[in-house]
Amino acid sequence: MYVVRSRGDSGAPVSGSEILAINGVATLLLISRCLEHVSSDGGLRTRGFRLIERDFTVTCGPLLGLPFQYVVTS
């Protein structure tokens, strides 16, 4: 996971930074747990990743019990 755009707030990760954790949970764990619950179509393995990227706040966040506001570690 990477930061696409940063508003440049003081202390915010810069654009292009790798996201290592969200609210203290490692991104590799987040992704693997989310992929277990996000539907994928046939051989399109990238669909699950795209859904996580696009809809994190409505797919993975609630699934993992994360609050709506995230603390990103990069």
C-alpha positions as a Markdown table, in Angstrom:
| # | Residue | x | y | z |
|---|---|---|---|---|
| 1 | Met | 0.0 | 0.0 | 0.0 |
| 2 | Tyr | 1.2 | 3.5 | -0.9 |
| 3 | Val | 0.1 | 7.1 | -0.3 |
| 4 | Val | -1.3 | 8.3 | -3.6 |
| 5 | Arg | -1.7 | 12.0 | -2.6 |
| 6 | Ser | -0.8 | 13.9 | 0.5 |
| 7 | Arg | -2.2 | 17.2 | 1.5 |
| 8 | Gly | 1.2 | 18.2 | 2.9 |
| 9 | Asp | -0.1 | 18.6 | 6.5 |
| 10 | Ser | 2.7 | 18.7 | 9.0 |
| 11 | Gly | 3.6 | 15.2 | 10.0 |
| 12 | Ala | 1.6 | 13.6 | 7.2 |
| 13 | Pro | 3.2 | 10.9 | 5.0 |
| 14 | Val | 4.4 | 12.3 | 1.7 |
| 15 | Ser | 3.0 | 11.1 | -1.6 |
| 16 | Gly | 4.5 | 7.9 | -2.7 |
| 17 | Ser | 5.4 | 6.7 | 0.8 |
| 18 | Glu | 4.8 | 3.0 | 1.5 |
| 19 | Ile | 2.1 | 2.5 | 4.1 |
| 20 | Leu | 3.5 | 0.0 | 6.7 |
| 21 | Ala | 0.6 | 0.0 | 9.2 |
| 22 | Ile | -2.9 | 1.4 | 9.7 |
| 23 | Asn | -3.9 | 2.0 | 13.3 |
| 24 | Gly | -1.0 | -0.1 | 14.4 |
| 25 | Val | -2.0 | -3.1 | 12.2 |
| 26 | Ala | 0.6 | -4.2 | 9.6 |
| 27 | Thr | -0.6 | -3.7 | 6.0 |
| 28 | Leu | 0.4 | -7.2 | 5.0 |
| 29 | Leu | -2.0 | -8.6 | 7.7 |
| 30 | Leu | -4.7 | -6.1 | 6.7 |
| 31 | Ile | -4.5 | -7.1 | 3.0 |
| 32 | Ser | -4.4 | -10.9 | 3.7 |
| 33 | Arg | -7.4 | -10.7 | 6.0 |
| 34 | Cys | -9.4 | -8.4 | 3.7 |
| 35 | Leu | -8.7 | -10.6 | 0.6 |
| 36 | Glu | -10.4 | -13.5 | 2.5 |
| 37 | His | -13.7 | -11.6 | 2.5 |
| 38 | Val | -13.6 | -9.6 | -0.8 |
| 39 | Ser | -15.1 | -11.4 | -3.7 |
| 40 | Ser | -13.0 | -12.1 | -6.8 |
| 41 | Asp | -14.1 | -13.2 | -10.2 |
| 42 | Gly | -12.5 | -16.3 | -11.7 |
| 43 | Gly | -8.8 | -15.7 | -12.5 |
| 44 | Leu | -8.9 | -11.9 | -11.9 |
| 45 | Arg | -6.7 | -11.9 | -8.8 |
| 46 | Thr | -6.2 | -8.1 | -9.0 |
| 47 | Arg | -9.9 | -7.4 | -8.5 |
| 48 | Gly | -9.6 | -8.0 | -4.7 |
| 49 | Phe | -6.7 | -5.6 | -4.4 |
| 50 | Arg | -8.6 | -2.9 | -6.4 |
| 51 | Leu | -11.7 | -3.3 | -4.2 |
| 52 | Ile | -9.5 | -2.9 | -1.1 |
| 53 | Glu | -7.8 | 0.2 | -2.6 |
| 54 | Arg | -11.0 | 1.8 | -3.7 |
| 55 | Asp | -13.4 | 0.9 | -0.9 |
| 56 | Phe | -11.2 | 0.4 | 2.2 |
| 57 | Thr | -13.6 | 2.4 | 4.4 |
| 58 | Val | -16.6 | 0.2 | 3.5 |
| 59 | Thr | -14.9 | -3.1 | 3.0 |
| 60 | Cys | -11.8 | -3.7 | 5.1 |
| 61 | Gly | -12.1 | -1.0 | 7.8 |
| 62 | Pro | -15.4 | -2.3 | 9.2 |
| 63 | Leu | -14.4 | -5.9 | 8.7 |
| 64 | Leu | -11.3 | -5.4 | 10.9 |
| 65 | Gly | -13.1 | -3.2 | 13.4 |
| 66 | Leu | -11.0 | -0.1 | 12.5 |
| 67 | Pro | -12.5 | 3.3 | 13.2 |
| 68 | Phe | -13.3 | 5.6 | 10.3 |
| 69 | Gln | -10.4 | 7.8 | 11.1 |
| 70 | Tyr | -7.0 | 6.1 | 10.4 |
| 71 | Val | -3.5 | 6.6 | 11.7 |
| 72 | Val | -1.1 | 5.7 | 8.9 |
| 73 | Thr | 2.5 | 4.7 | 9.6 |
| 74 | Ser | 4.8 | 5.0 | 6.6 |
